[in-house]
Amino acid sequence: MGKLYVVPTPVGNLEDMTFRAIKVLKEADLILAEDTRTSGILLKHFEIKNAMQSHHKFNEHKTVESVVNKIKAGETVALISDAGTPEYPIRVFW
Amino acid sequence: MGKLYVVPTPVGNLEDMTFRAIKVLKEADLILAEDTRTSGILLKHFEIKNAMQSHHKFNEHKTVESVVNKIKAGETVALISDAGTPEYPIRVFW
């Protein structure tokens, strides 16, 4: 069984990123981002080059099954929101 | 006029430290720590070697005037608690 990490990100100042958030994102097999454009800036800033996939309330019903299957298969998935802490991982995934 | 920074620190995992917190602490003329032993571990971990002074509710009445004078003289002071965000800087300082 893999893992789903819910990772908080800065709400305004990129330097409010934590070391642990970077570590988790760099180790993830897949990063699910609410807004890939915003998160792209963050990930680039911290040289995080892992696979990123759009994941938000308008597309989650299409992708959640494949994401759950990845986790069941042992992959590590990290969920980030536009800014701050993702609010709805449990509703989305289980 | 100097500055007083209220700096949150990790509550359990040192890797939850932010880049901005490290930057502010490294630039401070004086770090006021609620518990110098606990904070010593944190500061050592991040190679922060700035002056640190004990500052808590049992000694603040003795030291607050000198701290305020330092800030008035243009120094930068950073306040950290044992863990998390310091709760009472305003009561202490003004």
N, CA and C atoms of all chains as a GROMACS GRO file, in nm:
protein
  564
    1MET      N    1   0.084  -0.121   0.000
    1MET     CA    2   0.000   0.000   0.000
    1MET      C    3   0.088   0.126   0.000
    2GLY      N    4   0.053   0.218  -0.087
    2GLY     CA    5   0.129   0.343  -0.091
    2GLY      C    6   0.078   0.444   0.010
    3LYS      N    7   0.107   0.568  -0.017
    3LYS     CA    8   0.068   0.672   0.078
    3LYS      C    9   0.013   0.793   0.005
    4LEU      N   10  -0.077   0.861   0.074
    4LEU     CA   11  -0.123   0.991   0.027
    4LEU      C   12  -0.078   1.095   0.129
    5TYR      N   13   0.004   1.188   0.086
    5TYR     CA   14   0.046   1.298   0.172
    5TYR      C   15  -0.034   1.424   0.137
    6VAL      N   16  -0.086   1.489   0.238
    6VAL     CA   17  -0.152   1.618   0.220
    6VAL      C   18  -0.049   1.724   0.262
    7VAL      N   19  -0.005   1.803   0.167
    7VAL     CA   20   0.111   1.890   0.189
    7VAL      C   21   0.071   2.038   0.185
    8PRO      N   22   0.088   2.110   0.295
    8PRO     CA   23   0.060   2.254   0.293
    8PRO      C   24   0.170   2.329   0.218
    9THR      N   25   0.130   2.434   0.149
    9THR     CA   26   0.226   2.517   0.075
    9THR      C   27   0.202   2.664   0.115
   10PRO      N   28   0.298   2.752   0.084
   10PRO     CA   29   0.286   2.892   0.127
   10PRO      C   30   0.161   2.962   0.071
   11VAL      N   31   0.111   3.058   0.144
   11VAL     CA   32  -0.007   3.133   0.099
   11VAL      C   33   0.030   3.268   0.037
   12GLY      N   34   0.158   3.303   0.035
   12GLY     CA   35   0.190   3.431  -0.024
   12GLY      C   36   0.340   3.451  -0.042
   13ASN      N   37   0.417   3.397   0.051
   13ASN     CA   38   0.562   3.414   0.046
   13ASN      C   39   0.625   3.276   0.026
   14LEU      N   40   0.689   3.256  -0.087
   14LEU     CA   41   0.747   3.124  -0.118
   14LEU      C   42   0.842   3.075  -0.010
   15GLU      N   43   0.903   3.170   0.062
   15GLU     CA   44   0.999   3.132   0.166
   15GLU      C   45   0.933   3.074   0.290
   16ASP      N   46   0.799   3.072   0.292
   16ASP     CA   47   0.728   3.007   0.403
   16ASP      C   48   0.716   2.856   0.380
   17MET      N   49   0.775   2.807   0.275
   17MET     CA   50   0.780   2.663   0.249
   17MET      C   51   0.863   2.595   0.357
   18THR      N   52   0.823   2.473   0.394
   18THR     CA   53   0.903   2.399   0.494
   18THR      C   54   0.992   2.295   0.425
   19PHE      N   55   1.095   2.258   0.498
   19PHE     CA   56   1.186   2.155   0.448
   19PHE      C   57   1.113   2.022   0.428
   20ARG      N   58   1.021   1.993   0.519
   20ARG     CA   59   0.951   1.865   0.509
   20ARG      C   60   0.860   1.860   0.387
   21ALA      N   61   0.796   1.973   0.356
   21ALA     CA   62   0.710   1.977   0.237
   21ALA      C   63   0.793   1.949   0.111
   22ILE      N   64   0.910   2.009   0.103
   22ILE     CA   65   0.997   1.987  -0.013
   22ILE      C   66   1.038   1.840  -0.021
   23LYS      N   67   1.076   1.784   0.093
   23LYS     CA   68   1.120   1.645   0.096
   23LYS      C   69   1.009   1.551   0.048
   24VAL      N   70   0.888   1.573   0.100
   24VAL     CA   71   0.776   1.487   0.062
   24VAL      C   72   0.746   1.501  -0.087
   25LEU      N   73   0.746   1.623  -0.137
   25LEU     CA   74   0.716   1.643  -0.279
   25LEU      C   75   0.823   1.580  -0.368
   26LYS      N   76   0.949   1.592  -0.327
   26LYS     CA   77   1.058   1.534  -0.407
   26LYS      C   78   1.055   1.381  -0.407
   27GLU      N   79   0.994   1.323  -0.305
   27GLU     CA   80   0.989   1.177  -0.297
   27GLU      C   81   0.859   1.118  -0.356
   28ALA      N   82   0.767   1.205  -0.393
   28ALA     CA   83   0.638   1.156  -0.442
   28ALA      C   84   0.648   1.102  -0.584
   29ASP      N   85   0.575   0.995  -0.609
   29ASP     CA   86   0.566   0.944  -0.746
   29ASP      C   87   0.478   1.035  -0.830
   30LEU      N   88   0.382   1.099  -0.765
   30LEU     CA   89   0.290   1.186  -0.836
   30LEU      C   90   0.246   1.300  -0.744
   31ILE      N   91   0.247   1.422  -0.797
   31ILE     CA   92   0.196   1.537  -0.724
   31ILE      C   93   0.063   1.578  -0.787
   32LEU      N   94  -0.040   1.580  -0.704
   32LEU     CA   95  -0.171   1.626  -0.750
   32LEU      C   96  -0.185   1.772  -0.712
   33ALA      N   97  -0.206   1.858  -0.810
   33ALA     CA   98  -0.210   2.002  -0.783
   33ALA      C   99  -0.345   2.060  -0.824
   34GLU      N  100  -0.400   2.141  -0.735
   34GLU     CA  101  -0.527   2.207  -0.764
   34GLU      C  102  -0.512   2.300  -0.884
   35ASP      N  103  -0.399   2.370  -0.889
   35ASP     CA  104  -0.372   2.465  -0.996
   35ASP      C  105  -0.229   2.443  -1.043
   36THR      N  106  -0.214   2.375  -1.157
   36THR     CA  107  -0.079   2.337  -1.200
   36THR      C  108   0.005   2.459  -1.238
   37ARG      N  109  -0.059   2.566  -1.276
   37ARG     CA  110   0.019   2.685  -1.312
   37ARG      C  111   0.081   2.748  -1.187
   38THR      N  112  -0.001   2.769  -1.085
   38THR     CA  113   0.049   2.825  -0.959
   38THR      C  114   0.153   2.731  -0.897
   39SER      N  115   0.117   2.603  -0.891
   39SER     CA  116   0.209   2.508  -0.828
   39SER      C  117   0.336   2.491  -0.910
   40GLY      N  118   0.325   2.510  -1.040
   40GLY     CA  119   0.444   2.501  -1.125
   40GLY      C  120   0.550   2.603  -1.083
   41ILE      N  121   0.506   2.722  -1.046
   41ILE     CA  122   0.599   2.826  -1.000
   41ILE      C  123   0.668   2.781  -0.871
   42LEU      N  124   0.588   2.728  -0.780
   42LEU     CA  125   0.642   2.680  -0.652
   42LEU      C  126   0.743   2.567  -0.674
   43LEU      N  127   0.702   2.469  -0.753
   43LEU     CA  128   0.788   2.352  -0.774
   43LEU      C  129   0.917   2.391  -0.846
   44LYS      N  130   0.905   2.480  -0.940
   44LYS     CA  131   1.025   2.524  -1.011
   44LYS      C  132   1.121   2.596  -0.916
   45HIS      N  133   1.063   2.681  -0.830
   45HIS     CA  134   1.144   2.757  -0.736
   45HIS      C  135   1.229   2.665  -0.648
   46PHE      N  136   1.171   2.551  -0.610
   46PHE     CA  137   1.242   2.459  -0.522
   46PHE      C  138   1.300   2.338  -0.598
   47GLU      N  139   1.306   2.350  -0.730
   47GLU     CA  140   1.367   2.247  -0.814
   47GLU      C  141   1.306   2.109  -0.792
   48ILE      N  142   1.174   2.108  -0.782
   48ILE     CA  143   1.101   1.982  -0.768
   48ILE      C  144   1.049   1.945  -0.906
   49LYS      N  145   1.099   1.832  -0.956
   49LYS     CA  146   1.070   1.797  -1.095
   49LYS      C  147   0.983   1.673  -1.110
   50ASN      N  148   0.919   1.633  -1.002
   50ASN     CA  149   0.836   1.512  -1.006
   50ASN      C  150   0.712   1.533  -1.093
   51ALA      N  151   0.655   1.423  -1.133
   51ALA     CA  152   0.535   1.430  -1.216
   51ALA      C  153   0.423   1.503  -1.143
   52MET      N  154   0.356   1.592  -1.215
   52MET     CA  155   0.245   1.668  -1.157
   52MET      C  156   0.122   1.648  -1.244
   53GLN      N  157   0.007   1.640  -1.177
   53GLN     CA  158  -0.119   1.618  -1.248
   53GLN      C  159  -0.225   1.711  -1.190
   54SER      N  160  -0.305   1.767  -1.277
   54SER     CA  161  -0.413   1.854  -1.232
   54SER      C  162  -0.517   1.774  -1.153
   55HIS      N  163  -0.558   1.828  -1.041
   55HIS     CA  164  -0.656   1.757  -0.958
   55HIS      C  165  -0.737   1.861  -0.881
   56HIS      N  166  -0.861   1.882  -0.923
   56HIS     CA  167  -0.946   1.980  -0.855
   56HIS      C  168  -1.091   1.935  -0.864
   57LYS      N  169  -1.178   2.012  -0.806
   57LYS     CA  170  -1.315   1.963  -0.792
   57LYS      C  171  -1.389   1.945  -0.924
   58PHE      N  172  -1.334   2.001  -1.029
   58PHE     CA  173  -1.403   1.986  -1.158
   58PHE      C  174  -1.353   1.865  -1.238
   59ASN      N  175  -1.241   1.807  -1.195
   59ASN     CA  176  -1.195   1.689  -1.269
   59ASN      C  177  -1.171   1.566  -1.181
   60GLU      N  178  -1.184   1.584  -1.050
   60GLU     CA  179  -1.146   1.475  -0.960
   60GLU      C  180  -1.228   1.347  -0.982
   61HIS      N  181  -1.354   1.363  -1.021
   61HIS     CA  182  -1.437   1.244  -1.039
   61HIS      C  183  -1.386   1.158  -1.156
   62LYS      N  184  -1.311   1.222  -1.245
   62LYS     CA  185  -1.256   1.146  -1.359
   62LYS      C  186  -1.124   1.077  -1.324
   63THR      N  187  -1.051   1.135  -1.231
   63THR     CA  188  -0.914   1.087  -1.207
   63THR      C  189  -0.897   1.012  -1.076
   64VAL      N  190  -0.994   1.024  -0.985
   64VAL     CA  191  -0.971   0.970  -0.851
   64VAL      C  192  -0.948   0.820  -0.853
   65GLU      N  193  -1.016   0.748  -0.941
   65GLU     CA  194  -1.000   0.603  -0.941
   65GLU      C  195  -0.857   0.562  -0.980
   66SER      N  196  -0.802   0.630  -1.079
   66SER     CA  197  -0.665   0.595  -1.119
   66SER      C  198  -0.566   0.633  -1.009
   67VAL      N  199  -0.595   0.743  -0.939
   67VAL     CA  200  -0.507   0.784  -0.829
   67VAL      C  201  -0.512   0.682  -0.715
   68VAL      N  202  -0.633   0.640  -0.680
   68VAL     CA  203  -0.648   0.539  -0.575
   68VAL      C  204  -0.578   0.410  -0.615
   69ASN      N  205  -0.589   0.374  -0.740
   69ASN     CA  206  -0.521   0.253  -0.786
   69ASN      C  207  -0.369   0.265  -0.775
   70LYS      N  208  -0.318   0.383  -0.804
   70LYS     CA  209  -0.173   0.405  -0.789
   70LYS      C  210  -0.132   0.385  -0.643
   71ILE      N  211  -0.210   0.442  -0.552
   71ILE     CA  212  -0.177   0.429  -0.409
   71ILE      C  213  -0.187   0.283  -0.366
   72LYS      N  214  -0.290   0.216  -0.412
   72LYS     CA  215  -0.304   0.074  -0.378
   72LYS      C  216  -0.188  -0.008  -0.432
   73ALA      N  217  -0.133   0.038  -0.544
   73ALA     CA  218  -0.022  -0.035  -0.605
   73ALA      C  219   0.112   0.000  -0.540
   74GLY      N  220   0.108   0.086  -0.439
   74GLY     CA  221   0.231   0.115  -0.365
   74GLY      C  222   0.294   0.250  -0.395
   75GLU      N  223   0.230   0.329  -0.479
   75GLU     CA  224   0.291   0.459  -0.510
   75GLU      C  225   0.264   0.563  -0.401
   76THR      N  226   0.348   0.663  -0.399
   76THR     CA  227   0.332   0.774  -0.306
   76THR      C  228   0.277   0.893  -0.381
   77VAL      N  229   0.165   0.944  -0.334
   77VAL     CA  230   0.100   1.057  -0.399
   77VAL      C  231   0.095   1.174  -0.301
   78ALA      N  232   0.125   1.294  -0.349
   78ALA     CA  233   0.120   1.414  -0.265
   78ALA      C  234   0.016   1.510  -0.322
   79LEU      N  235  -0.070   1.557  -0.236
   79LEU     CA  236  -0.176   1.649  -0.277
   79LEU      C  237  -0.145   1.790  -0.228
   80ILE      N  238  -0.145   1.885  -0.319
   80ILE     CA  239  -0.126   2.024  -0.280
   80ILE      C  240  -0.240   2.108  -0.337
   81SER      N  241  -0.272   2.215  -0.264
   81SER     CA  242  -0.375   2.305  -0.313
   81SER      C  243  -0.308   2.426  -0.377
   82ASP      N  244  -0.389   2.518  -0.419
   82ASP     CA  245  -0.341   2.642  -0.477
   82ASP      C  246  -0.248   2.715  -0.379
   83ALA      N  247  -0.288   2.717  -0.250
   83ALA     CA  248  -0.210   2.782  -0.144
   83ALA      C  249  -0.265   2.733  -0.011
   84GLY      N  250  -0.177   2.712   0.084
   84GLY     CA  251  -0.221   2.664   0.214
   84GLY      C  252  -0.239   2.513   0.216
   85THR      N  253  -0.324   2.467   0.306
   85THR     CA  254  -0.344   2.323   0.324
   85THR      C  255  -0.466   2.276   0.244
   86PRO      N  256  -0.451   2.170   0.165
   86PRO     CA  257  -0.567   2.115   0.093
   86PRO      C  258  -0.679   2.081   0.190
   87GLU      N  259  -0.800   2.112   0.152
   87GLU     CA  260  -0.911   2.103   0.247
   87GLU      C  261  -0.995   1.977   0.235
   88TYR      N  262  -0.990   1.911   0.122
   88TYR     CA  263  -1.090   1.807   0.100
   88TYR      C  264  -1.035   1.671   0.057
   89PRO      N  265  -0.916   1.633   0.105
   89PRO     CA  266  -0.861   1.507   0.057
   89PRO      C  267  -0.947   1.386   0.092
   90ILE      N  268  -1.008   1.387   0.208
   90ILE     CA  269  -1.082   1.269   0.251
   90ILE      C  270  -1.210   1.254   0.168
   91ARG      N  271  -1.277   1.364   0.142
   91ARG     CA  272  -1.394   1.358   0.057
   91ARG      C  273  -1.358   1.307  -0.082
   92VAL      N  274  -1.246   1.347  -0.130
   92VAL     CA  275  -1.206   1.309  -0.265
   92VAL      C  276  -1.172   1.162  -0.273
   93PHE      N  277  -1.097   1.114  -0.174
   93PHE     CA  278  -1.035   0.983  -0.192
   93PHE      C  279  -1.112   0.867  -0.133
   94TRP      N  280  -1.186   0.889  -0.024
   94TRP     CA  281  -1.251   0.774   0.037
   94TRP      C  282  -1.395   0.805   0.079
   95MET      N  283   1.440   5.320   1.402
   95MET     CA  284   1.362   5.220   1.477
   95MET      C  285   1.389   5.080   1.423
   96GLY      N  286   1.415   4.989   1.513
   96GLY     CA  287   1.440   4.851   1.472
   96GLY      C  288   1.311   4.774   1.454
   97LYS      N  289   1.322   4.645   1.462
   97LYS     CA  290   1.205   4.561   1.439
   97LYS      C  291   1.200   4.448   1.540
   98LEU      N  292   1.077   4.407   1.570
   98LEU     CA  293   1.056   4.286   1.647
   98LEU      C  294   0.986   4.185   1.556
   99TYR      N  295   1.049   4.074   1.533
   99TYR     CA  296   0.988   3.966   1.455
   99TYR      C  297   0.938   3.858   1.551
  100VAL      N  298   0.815   3.814   1.530
  100VAL     CA  299   0.760   3.701   1.603
  100VAL      C  300   0.771   3.580   1.509
  101VAL      N  301   0.853   3.486   1.545
  101VAL     CA  302   0.890   3.379   1.452
  101VAL      C  303   0.837   3.243   1.500
  102PRO      N  304   0.749   3.180   1.422
  102PRO     CA  305   0.704   3.046   1.459
  102PRO      C  306   0.813   2.942   1.433
  103THR      N  307   0.818   2.842   1.517
  103THR     CA  308   0.914   2.733   1.501
  103THR      C  309   0.840   2.599   1.507
  104PRO      N  310   0.903   2.491   1.462
  104PRO     CA  311   0.834   2.360   1.458
  104PRO      C  312   0.784   2.314   1.595
  105VAL      N  313   0.678   2.238   1.593
  105VAL     CA  314   0.622   2.186   1.718
  105VAL      C  315   0.663   2.041   1.744
  106GLY      N  316   0.736   1.980   1.652
  106GLY     CA  317   0.775   1.842   1.678
  106GLY      C  318   0.877   1.789   1.579
  107ASN      N  319   0.868   1.835   1.457
  107ASN     CA  320   0.958   1.787   1.352
  107ASN      C  321   1.042   1.906   1.304
  108LEU      N  322   1.171   1.900   1.328
  108LEU     CA  323   1.258   2.013   1.292
  108LEU      C  324   1.247   2.051   1.145
  109GLU      N  325   1.210   1.955   1.062
  109GLU     CA  326   1.201   1.982   0.918
  109GLU      C  327   1.076   2.065   0.881
  110ASP      N  328   0.993   2.093   0.981
  110ASP     CA  329   0.880   2.183   0.956
  110ASP      C  330   0.920   2.330   0.965
  111MET      N  331   1.048   2.355   0.984
  111MET     CA  332   1.100   2.491   0.985
  111MET      C  333   1.084   2.551   0.845
  112THR      N  334   1.056   2.682   0.839
  112THR     CA  335   1.046   2.746   0.708
  112THR      C  336   1.175   2.821   0.674
  113PHE      N  337   1.194   2.844   0.546
  113PHE     CA  338   1.310   2.919   0.500
  113PHE      C  339   1.307   3.062   0.554
  114ARG      N  340   1.187   3.119   0.561
  114ARG     CA  341   1.178   3.258   0.608
  114ARG      C  342   1.216   3.269   0.755
  115ALA      N  343   1.174   3.170   0.834
  115ALA     CA  344   1.210   3.172   0.976
  115ALA      C  345   1.362   3.170   0.994
  116ILE      N  346   1.427   3.086   0.916
  116ILE     CA  347   1.574   3.078   0.925
  116ILE      C  348   1.638   3.210   0.885
  117LYS      N  349   1.586   3.268   0.777
  117LYS     CA  350   1.641   3.395   0.729
  117LYS      C  351   1.629   3.505   0.835
  118VAL      N  352   1.510   3.515   0.894
  118VAL     CA  353   1.486   3.618   0.995
  118VAL      C  354   1.577   3.596   1.117
  119LEU      N  355   1.588   3.472   1.160
  119LEU     CA  356   1.672   3.445   1.277
  119LEU      C  357   1.819   3.474   1.249
  120LYS      N  358   1.864   3.442   1.127
  120LYS     CA  359   2.005   3.467   1.093
  120LYS      C  360   2.037   3.615   1.080
  121GLU      N  361   1.933   3.695   1.056
  121GLU     CA  362   1.955   3.839   1.040
  121GLU      C  363   1.930   3.916   1.170
  122ALA      N  364   1.882   3.848   1.272
  122ALA     CA  365   1.848   3.919   1.396
  122ALA      C  366   1.974   3.956   1.476
  123ASP      N  367   1.969   4.072   1.537
  123ASP     CA  368   2.077   4.109   1.628
  123ASP      C  369   2.066   4.030   1.757
  124LEU      N  370   1.945   3.995   1.791
  124LEU     CA  371   1.922   3.923   1.917
  124LEU      C  372   1.801   3.830   1.901
  125ILE      N  373   1.817   3.707   1.946
  125ILE     CA  374   1.705   3.613   1.948
  125ILE      C  375   1.661   3.595   2.093
  126LEU      N  376   1.534   3.623   2.118
  126LEU     CA  377   1.477   3.601   2.251
  126LEU      C  378   1.408   3.465   2.250
  127ALA      N  379   1.452   3.376   2.338
  127ALA     CA  380   1.398   3.240   2.337
  127ALA      C  381   1.332   3.208   2.471
  128GLU      N  382   1.214   3.148   2.460
  128GLU     CA  383   1.142   3.108   2.581
  128GLU      C  384   1.222   3.001   2.657
  129ASP      N  385   1.281   2.911   2.582
  129ASP     CA  386   1.359   2.802   2.642
  129ASP      C  387   1.488   2.789   2.562
  130THR      N  388   1.596   2.840   2.618
  130THR     CA  389   1.722   2.844   2.542
  130THR      C  390   1.777   2.705   2.515
  131ARG      N  391   1.742   2.609   2.597
  131ARG     CA  392   1.792   2.474   2.574
  131ARG      C  393   1.724   2.411   2.452
  132THR      N  394   1.592   2.419   2.451
  132THR     CA  395   1.517   2.367   2.335
  132THR      C  396   1.554   2.443   2.208
  133SER      N  397   1.555   2.575   2.217
  133SER     CA  398   1.585   2.655   2.098
  133SER      C  399   1.730   2.637   2.054
  134GLY      N  400   1.818   2.608   2.151
  134GLY     CA  401   1.957   2.583   2.116
  134GLY      C  402   1.971   2.466   2.018
  135ILE      N  403   1.890   2.364   2.039
  135ILE     CA  404   1.892   2.247   1.949
  135ILE      C  405   1.848   2.288   1.809
  136LEU      N  406   1.739   2.366   1.804
  136LEU     CA  407   1.687   2.414   1.675
  136LEU      C  408   1.791   2.501   1.603
  137LEU      N  409   1.846   2.597   1.675
  137LEU     CA  410   1.939   2.691   1.612
  137LEU      C  411   2.065   2.618   1.565
  138LYS      N  412   2.111   2.524   1.645
  138LYS     CA  413   2.230   2.449   1.606
  138LYS      C  414   2.203   2.368   1.478
  139HIS      N  415   2.083   2.308   1.474
  139HIS     CA  416   2.046   2.226   1.358
  139HIS      C  417   2.053   2.306   1.228
  140PHE      N  418   2.013   2.434   1.237
  140PHE     CA  419   2.010   2.517   1.116
  140PHE      C  420   2.130   2.614   1.110
  141GLU      N  421   2.229   2.587   1.193
  141GLU     CA  422   2.353   2.666   1.193
  141GLU      C  423   2.327   2.815   1.211
  142ILE      N  424   2.238   2.845   1.303
  142ILE     CA  425   2.207   2.985   1.337
  142ILE      C  426   2.287   3.018   1.463
  143LYS      N  427   2.380   3.113   1.448
  143LYS     CA  428   2.474   3.137   1.557
  143LYS      C  429   2.457   3.275   1.621
  144ASN      N  430   2.345   3.339   1.595
  144ASN     CA  431   2.322   3.474   1.648
  144ASN      C  432   2.305   3.471   1.799
  145ALA      N  433   2.323   3.586   1.859
  145ALA     CA  434   2.309   3.597   2.005
  145ALA      C  435   2.169   3.556   2.048
  146MET      N  436   2.162   3.477   2.153
  146MET     CA  437   2.032   3.431   2.205
  146MET      C  438   2.026   3.467   2.353
  147GLN      N  439   1.906   3.506   2.395
  147GLN     CA  440   1.887   3.546   2.534
  147GLN      C  441   1.757   3.483   2.584
  148SER      N  442   1.759   3.438   2.706
  148SER     CA  443   1.640   3.381   2.767
  148SER      C  444   1.533   3.488   2.786
  149HIS      N  445   1.410   3.455   2.750
  149HIS     CA  446   1.301   3.552   2.763
  149HIS      C  447   1.171   3.476   2.784
  150HIS      N  448   1.122   3.478   2.904
  150HIS     CA  449   0.997   3.406   2.935
  150HIS      C  450   0.924   3.481   3.046
  151LYS      N  451   0.808   3.430   3.080
  151LYS     CA  452   0.722   3.508   3.170
  151LYS      C  453   0.779   3.527   3.310
  152PHE      N  454   0.882   3.451   3.343
  152PHE     CA  455   0.939   3.468   3.477
  152PHE      C  456   1.056   3.566   3.481
  153ASN      N  457   1.106   3.604   3.364
  153ASN     CA  458   1.216   3.702   3.366
  153ASN      C  459   1.190   3.825   3.278
  154GLU      N  460   1.078   3.824   3.205
  154GLU     CA  461   1.057   3.930   3.107
  154GLU      C  462   1.050   4.069   3.170
  155HIS      N  463   0.997   4.077   3.292
  155HIS     CA  464   0.985   4.210   3.356
  155HIS      C  465   1.123   4.269   3.385
  156LYS      N  466   1.224   4.184   3.393
  156LYS     CA  467   1.359   4.234   3.419
  156LYS      C  468   1.430   4.276   3.292
  157THR      N  469   1.393   4.216   3.180
  157THR     CA  470   1.471   4.235   3.057
  157THR      C  471   1.399   4.317   2.951
  158VAL      N  472   1.268   4.334   2.967
  158VAL     CA  473   1.193   4.396   2.857
  158VAL      C  474   1.240   4.538   2.827
  159GLU      N  475   1.279   4.612   2.928
  159GLU     CA  476   1.320   4.750   2.902
  159GLU      C  477   1.446   4.754   2.815
  160SER      N  478   1.541   4.668   2.847
  160SER     CA  479   1.664   4.668   2.766
  160SER      C  480   1.634   4.621   2.623
  161VAL      N  481   1.539   4.529   2.609
  161VAL     CA  482   1.504   4.481   2.475
  161VAL      C  483   1.438   4.593   2.395
  162VAL      N  484   1.345   4.663   2.458
  162VAL     CA  485   1.278   4.775   2.392
  162VAL      C  486   1.380   4.882   2.352
  163ASN      N  487   1.474   4.907   2.439
  163ASN     CA  488   1.577   5.006   2.407
  163ASN      C  489   1.661   4.963   2.287
  164LYS      N  490   1.689   4.835   2.277
  164LYS     CA  491   1.764   4.785   2.160
  164LYS      C  492   1.685   4.810   2.032
  165ILE      N  493   1.554   4.781   2.037
  165ILE     CA  494   1.471   4.800   1.918
  165ILE      C  495   1.464   4.949   1.883
  166LYS      N  496   1.447   5.031   1.984
  166LYS     CA  497   1.444   5.177   1.961
  166LYS      C  498   1.574   5.226   1.900
  167ALA      N  499   1.682   5.158   1.935
  167ALA     CA  500   1.813   5.199   1.884
  167ALA      C  501   1.840   5.143   1.744
  168GLY      N  502   1.743   5.068   1.690
  168GLY     CA  503   1.756   5.023   1.552
  168GLY      C  504   1.789   4.875   1.536
  169GLU      N  505   1.797   4.804   1.647
  169GLU     CA  506   1.832   4.662   1.634
  169GLU      C  507   1.710   4.578   1.594
  170THR      N  508   1.740   4.463   1.537
  170THR     CA  509   1.636   4.368   1.499
  170THR      C  510   1.635   4.255   1.602
  171VAL      N  511   1.518   4.235   1.661
  171VAL     CA  512   1.503   4.132   1.764
  171VAL      C  513   1.402   4.029   1.714
  172ALA      N  514   1.431   3.901   1.736
  172ALA     CA  515   1.339   3.794   1.695
  172ALA      C  516   1.297   3.717   1.819
  173LEU      N  517   1.167   3.698   1.832
  173LEU     CA  518   1.113   3.627   1.948
  173LEU      C  519   1.066   3.488   1.905
  174ILE      N  520   1.114   3.387   1.975
  174ILE     CA  521   1.067   3.251   1.948
  174ILE      C  522   1.021   3.187   2.078
  175SER      N  523   0.924   3.098   2.065
  175SER     CA  524   0.877   3.027   2.184
  175SER      C  525   0.941   2.888   2.186
  176ASP      N  526   0.903   2.812   2.283
  176ASP     CA  527   0.951   2.675   2.297
  176ASP      C  528   0.920   2.595   2.170
  177ALA      N  529   0.798   2.613   2.116
  177ALA     CA  530   0.753   2.545   1.995
  177ALA      C  531   0.629   2.616   1.945
  178GLY      N  532   0.617   2.629   1.814
  178GLY     CA  533   0.501   2.698   1.758
  178GLY      C  534   0.520   2.849   1.756
  179THR      N  535   0.409   2.919   1.758
  179THR     CA  536   0.413   3.065   1.748
  179THR      C  537   0.407   3.129   1.887
  180PRO      N  538   0.499   3.221   1.917
  180PRO     CA  539   0.492   3.292   2.046
  180PRO      C  540   0.357   3.358   2.064
  181GLU      N  541   0.303   3.349   2.184
  181GLU     CA  542   0.164   3.392   2.205
  181GLU      C  543   0.147   3.530   2.264
  182TYR      N  544   0.251   3.582   2.329
  182TYR     CA  545   0.227   3.701   2.408
  182TYR      C  546   0.324   3.817   2.382
  183PRO      N  547   0.371   3.834   2.259
  183PRO     CA  548   0.469   3.941   2.237
  183PRO      C  549   0.414   4.079   2.268
  184ILE      N  550   0.289   4.103   2.239
  184ILE     CA  551   0.236   4.238   2.256
  184ILE      C  552   0.221   4.271   2.404
  185ARG      N  553   0.173   4.176   2.480
  185ARG     CA  554   0.165   4.196   2.624
  185ARG      C  555   0.302   4.225   2.683
  186VAL      N  556   0.401   4.156   2.630
  186VAL     CA  557   0.535   4.172   2.685
  186VAL      C  558   0.594   4.307   2.650
  187PHE      N  559   0.577   4.347   2.524
  187PHE     CA  560   0.656   4.458   2.476
  187PHE      C  561   0.590   4.594   2.485
  188TRP      N  562   0.458   4.598   2.472
  188TRP     CA  563   0.397   4.731   2.470
  188TRP      C  564   0.272   4.736   2.556
   0.00000   0.00000   0.00000
